[in-house]
Amino acid sequence: MSKKKDTFMNMVISLFVITIISGFSLGYVNQLTEQPIKDAKVAKKTNAIKLVLPDFDNNPVEDVVLIKSENINDSIEVYPGFANNEFVGAAVIGSSEKGFSGLVKLMIGFKASGEIQNIEVLEQKETPGLGTKMKDEKFLAQFRDKNPSTYNLKVKKDGGEVDALTGATISSRAFGEATQMAFDEFMKNKENLKTPKN
């Protein structure tokens, strides 16, 4: 009987030691990868800002303005762009939870006058070959140089002006909703964005 007790105790001790070693290993790996993951996210945002804003010479990531909105739980991130201390536009993160597979998150660049400079898709989990085509040039081109105050961002099926992606009307609606939300926040806060922070 004592041999069984010894074997059981050995197994418990072994499991305890393995658990402790595994926990420390996971903690160490997490600590090693935490900063590179943060850096990658910042780099992705910085690249998206460069793609969607008119030419600027400030650091929009440092000048970010967080705006509380009643439409979503998180604050909306707005990255103002300046050239020679003159406001040239802002990159706004817009999102919609109404995509076919949930969240659609975009970085929309607006010129100071309100027209869309460009749009970059940050996150989406739409159906490959259908909703994922929201990243395609043909779809994105119909938004450039359009001012959402005069250009209806709804799909044509809903009375708007946007050609929906074939077989992905829901994804197209979410894209338009995220863009409209970003535009609304840009226009509401435009006057507060026009002055550089420094």
DRENDRENMI-812062 format. One record per residue: x, y, z of N, C-alpha, C in turn. Coordinates in steps of 0.1 Angstrom, whole numbers, padded with zeros to 4 digits, always signed. Atoms other than C-alpha are relative to their C-alpha. Example, Ala and Ser with C-alpha at 12.3 -4.5 7.8 and 13.67 -1.06 7.14 Angstrom:
BEGIN
+0009-0012+0000+0123-0045+0078+0009+0012+0000 -0009-0011+0000+0137-0011+0071-0008+0011+0008 
% end
This chain:
BEGIN
+0008-0012+0000+0000+0000+0000+0009+0013+0000 -0008-0011-0001+0028+0024+0008+0007+0003-0013 -0006-0002+0013+0044+0018-0026-0010+0008-0010 +0010-0007+0008+0011+0030-0042-0001+0014+0004 +0000-0013-0005+0011+0060-0020+0012+0008-0005 -0012-0006+0005+0047+0068-0030-0001+0003-0015 +0002-0003+0015+0039+0065-0067-0010+0011-0002 +0009-0010+0001+0009+0087-0063+0006+0014+0004 -0007-0013-0004+0029+0114-0044+0010+0004-0011 -0009-0004+0011+0056+0112-0071-0007+0006-0012 +0008-0006+0011+0030+0118-0098-0005+0014+0003 +0005-0013-0004+0015+0147-0079+0011+0010+0000 -0012-0009-0001+0050+0163-0073+0004+0002-0015 -0004-0002+0014+0059+0157-0110-0009+0009-0007 +0010-0009+0006+0027+0173-0122+0001+0014+0005 -0001-0013-0006+0032+0202-0098+0013+0007-0006 -0012-0006+0006+0068+0208-0111-0002+0003-0015 +0003-0003+0014+0057+0205-0147-0009+0012-0002 +0009-0011+0000+0029+0230-0141+0008+0013+0003 -0008-0012-0004+0053+0255-0124+0009+0004-0012 -0009-0003+0011+0078+0252-0153-0007+0005-0012 +0008-0004+0011+0051+0255-0179-0005+0015+0002 +0005-0013-0003+0037+0286-0162+0011+0011-0002 -0011-0009+0001+0071+0303-0160+0004+0002-0015 -0003-0001+0014+0078+0294-0196-0010+0008-0008 +0010-0008+0007+0045+0308-0209+0001+0015+0004 -0002-0014-0005+0050+0340-0188+0012+0006-0007 -0012-0005+0007+0085+0344-0203-0002+0003-0014 +0003-0002+0015+0074+0339-0239-0010+0011-0002 +0009-0011+0001+0045+0363-0233+0007+0013+0001 -0008-0012-0002+0069+0389-0220+0009+0003-0012 -0009-0002+0012+0092+0384-0250-0008+0005-0012 +0008-0004+0012+0064+0388-0275-0009+0012+0001 +0010-0011-0002+0043+0415-0259+0004+0013-0007 -0005-0013+0006+0064+0445-0271+0000-0001-0015 +0000+0001+0015+0069+0432-0307-0014+0000-0005 +0014+0000+0004+0031+0426-0309-0005+0015+0000 +0004-0014-0001+0025+0462-0297+0006+0008-0012 -0007-0007+0010+0051+0475-0321-0006-0003-0014 +0006+0004+0012+0035+0456-0350-0013+0007-0002 +0013-0007+0001+0001+0471-0343+0002+0015-0003 -0002-0014+0003+0015+0506-0342+0005+0002-0014 -0005-0001+0013+0034+0500-0374-0011-0001-0011 +0012+0002+0009+0002+0487-0391-0008+0013-0001 +0008-0013+0000-0017+0519-0380+0008+0011-0007 -0008-0010+0006+0012+0541-0391+0000-0001-0015 +0000+0003+0014+0013+0525-0425-0014+0003-0006 +0014-0003+0005-0025+0528-0429-0002+0015-0001 +0001-0015+0000-0023+0565-0420+0007+0006-0012 -0007-0005+0011+0003+0571-0446-0007-0003-0013 +0007+0004+0012-0019+0553-0472-0013+0008-0002 +0013-0007+0001-0051+0573-0464+0000+0015+0001 +0000-0014-0002-0041+0608-0456+0007+0007-0011 -0008-0008+0009-0030+0636-0479+0014+0002+0006 -0013-0002-0005+0007+0645-0476+0000+0008+0013 -0001-0007-0013+0016+0655-0440+0014-0001+0005 -0013-0001-0005+0047+0664-0420+0001-0001+0015 +0000+0002-0014+0036+0658-0384+0000-0015+0003 +0002+0014-0003+0033+0625-0365-0014-0002+0005 +0014+0002-0004-0004+0617-0365-0002-0010+0012 +0001+0010-0011+0002+0587-0341+0001+0007+0013 -0002-0008-0013+0015+0611-0314-0011+0010+0002 +0010-0010-0001-0012+0636-0322-0015-0005+0001 +0013+0006+0000-0041+0611-0319-0010+0007+0009 +0011-0006-0008-0074+0624-0306-0010-0011+0002 +0010+0010-0003-0097+0600-0288-0014+0006+0002 +0013-0006-0001-0134+0608-0292-0010-0010+0005 +0010+0009-0006-0161+0592-0271-0013+0002-0009 +0012+0000+0008-0191+0582-0292-0011-0008+0006 +0011+0008-0005-0226+0571-0283-0003-0013-0008 +0003+0011+0009-0226+0547-0312+0008-0013+0003 -0008+0012-0003-0198+0524-0300+0006+0001+0014 -0005+0000-0014-0183+0514-0266+0014+0006+0001 -0014-0006-0001-0146+0523-0274+0000+0014-0005 -0002-0013+0006-0134+0557-0282+0004-0001-0015 -0004+0000+0015-0129+0566-0319+0013+0007-0001 -0014-0006+0002-0093+0572-0329+0000+0009-0012 -0001-0010+0011-0087+0603-0350+0014+0005-0001 -0014-0004+0002-0053+0610-0365+0001+0012-0009 -0001-0012+0008-0050+0646-0376+0013+0002-0008 -0012-0002+0008-0026+0654-0404+0002+0015-0003 -0004-0014+0002-0007+0687-0408+0012+0001-0010 -0011-0003+0009+0016+0701-0435+0003+0015+0002 -0004-0013-0003+0035+0732-0425-0010+0007+0010 +0009-0004-0011+0012+0735-0394-0014+0003-0006 +0013-0003+0005-0018+0737-0417-0008-0014-0001 +0008+0012+0000-0046+0711-0413-0003-0005-0014 +0002+0005+0014-0047+0688-0444-0011-0011+0000 +0010+0010-0001-0072+0662-0431+0003-0009+0012 -0001+0009-0011-0076+0633-0407-0003-0014-0004 +0003+0015+0002-0075+0595-0406-0009-0004+0012 +0010+0003-0011-0105+0582-0386-0002-0016-0001 +0003+0014+0000-0110+0546-0376-0015-0002+0002 +0014+0003+0000-0145+0535-0384-0003-0015+0001 +0002+0014-0002-0161+0502-0375-0015-0003-0001 +0014+0005+0000-0193+0482-0379+0000-0014+0004 +0001+0014-0004-0203+0450-0362-0010-0008-0009 +0010+0006+0009-0228+0443-0390+0005-0007-0012 -0006+0008+0011-0204+0425-0413-0006-0014+0000 +0005+0014+0001-0214+0390-0425+0006-0009+0011 -0007+0007-0010-0189+0376-0400+0004+0009+0012 -0003-0008-0011-0189+0404-0375+0007+0013-0003 -0007-0013+0000-0165+0433-0371+0007+0003-0014 -0007-0006+0012-0154+0454-0401+0006+0013+0005 -0006-0012-0005-0128+0480-0391+0009+0006-0011 -0006-0007+0011-0115+0506-0415+0008+0013+0005 -0006-0012-0002-0091+0535-0415-0003+0009-0012 +0005-0009+0011-0107+0563-0436+0007+0013+0001 -0007-0013+0000-0086+0593-0446-0009+0011-0007 +0009-0011+0005-0106+0626-0451+0009+0012-0002 -0006-0013+0002-0093+0657-0467-0006+0010+0009 +0006-0011-0009-0098+0690-0448-0014+0004-0005 +0013-0004+0005-0128+0696-0471-0010-0010+0002 +0010+0010-0003-0145+0664-0462+0000-0012-0010 +0000+0011+0010-0138+0643-0493+0009-0012+0005 -0008+0011-0004-0125+0608-0488+0013-0001-0008 -0013+0001+0007-0088+0606-0497+0002-0015-0004 -0002+0014+0002-0085+0568-0493-0005-0008+0012 +0005+0009-0011-0097+0538-0472+0009-0012+0000 -0008+0012-0002-0076+0510-0458-0008-0009+0010 +0007+0009-0009-0092+0479-0443+0010-0005+0010 -0008+0004-0011-0077+0472-0409-0003-0014+0005 +0005+0013-0005-0098+0442-0398-0013-0004-0007 +0012+0005+0005-0124+0420-0413+0001-0016+0000 +0000+0015+0000-0134+0383-0411-0011-0005-0010 +0011+0003+0009-0157+0382-0441+0004-0012-0009 -0002+0012+0008-0161+0353-0465+0011+0001-0011 -0011-0001+0011-0129+0347-0486-0006-0001-0014 +0004+0000+0013-0135+0355-0522-0013+0008-0002 +0012-0009+0001-0167+0375-0515+0002+0013+0008 -0002-0012-0008-0166+0399-0486+0014+0006+0002 -0014-0004-0001-0128+0400-0485+0004+0009-0012 -0003-0008+0012-0130+0417-0519-0001+0015+0003 +0001-0014-0004-0137+0450-0499+0014+0006-0001 -0013-0006+0001-0099+0454-0501+0005+0002-0014 -0003-0001+0014-0099+0453-0539-0001+0015-0005 -0001-0014+0005-0090+0485-0558-0014+0004-0007 +0012-0004+0007-0122+0483-0579-0011+0004+0010 +0010-0003-0010-0144+0484-0548+0004+0014+0007 -0005-0012-0007-0123+0511-0530-0001+0013-0008 -0001-0012+0009-0120+0534-0560-0013+0008+0000 +0012-0007+0001-0157+0543-0559-0002+0009+0012 +0001-0009-0012-0152+0560-0525+0009+0012-0001 -0010-0011+0000-0122+0582-0533-0005+0013-0006 +0004-0013+0005-0127+0619-0538-0015+0003+0001 +0015-0002-0002-0164+0615-0527-0002+0006+0014 +0003-0006-0013-0178+0636-0499-0013-0006+0005 +0012+0007-0005-0203+0616-0478-0012+0009+0003 +0012-0009-0002-0224+0647-0473-0009+0001-0013 +0007+0000+0013-0234+0645-0510+0000-0014-0007 -0001+0013+0006-0225+0609-0518-0006-0010+0010 +0007+0009-0009-0249+0583-0503+0009-0013+0001 -0008+0012-0002-0227+0555-0488-0007-0013+0001 +0008+0013+0000-0255+0529-0488+0002-0006-0014 +0000+0007+0012-0255+0502-0514-0012+0004-0009 +0011-0004+0009-0277+0508-0545-0013-0007+0003 +0012+0008-0003-0300+0480-0534-0008+0007+0011 +0006-0007-0011-0308+0502-0503-0002+0015-0004 +0002-0014+0005-0311+0535-0524+0012+0009+0001 -0012-0007+0000-0275+0545-0521+0007+0000-0014 -0008-0001+0013-0247+0550-0547+0011-0010-0001 -0011+0010+0000-0223+0522-0538-0004-0013-0007 +0001+0013+0007-0219+0492-0561+0004-0011+0010 -0003+0010-0010-0221+0463-0536+0009-0011-0007 -0008+0012+0005-0196+0434-0539-0010-0011-0003 +0008+0011+0005-0211+0405-0558-0001-0011+0011 +0001+0011-0010-0225+0380-0533+0003+0004+0014 -0004-0005-0014-0215+0402-0503-0006+0013+0003 +0008-0012-0003-0242+0428-0499+0002+0004+0015 -0001-0003-0014-0240+0425-0461+0013+0006+0004 -0014-0005-0002-0202+0431-0461+0000+0015-0005 -0001-0013+0006-0207+0461-0484-0008+0010+0009 +0008-0009-0009-0234+0476-0461+0008+0003+0013 -0009-0003-0012-0210+0472-0431+0011+0010-0003 -0010-0009+0005-0183+0489-0451-0005+0015+0000 +0006-0013+0001-0206+0518-0459-0003+0006+0014 +0004-0004-0013-0218+0520-0423+0012+0005+0008 -0013-0004-0007-0182+0522-0409+0005+0013-0006 -0005-0013+0006-0173+0549-0434-0009+0012+0004 +0009-0010-0004-0204+0569-0426+0002+0004+0015 -0003-0002-0014-0197+0566-0389+0013+0009+0002 -0013-0007+0000-0161+0578-0394-0002+0015-0005 +0002-0014+0005-0173+0608-0415-0008+0008+0009 +0008-0007-0009-0199+0618-0390+0008+0005+0012 -0009-0004-0011-0173+0619-0362+0010+0010-0005 -0009-0009+0005-0149+0637-0384-0006+0014-0001 +0007-0013+0001-0174+0665-0392-0004+0006+0013 +0004-0005-0013-0186+0668-0356+0012+0006+0007 -0012-0005-0007-0150+0673-0344+0010+0007-0008 -0010-0006+0010-0133+0689-0374+0006+0013+0006 -0006-0012-0005-0129+0723-0358+0010-0002+0011 -0009+0003-0011-0112+0708-0327+0013-0006-0005 -0012+0007+0005-0087+0690-0350+0009+0009-0007 -0007-0009+0009-0075+0720-0370+0012+0006+0006 -0012-0006-0006-0049+0732-0344+0010-0011+0004 -0010+0010-0004-0017+0712-0340+0002+0001+0015 -0002+0001-0015-0010+0700-0304+0012+0008+0005 -0012-0007-0005+0025+0716-0301-0001+0014-0001 
% end
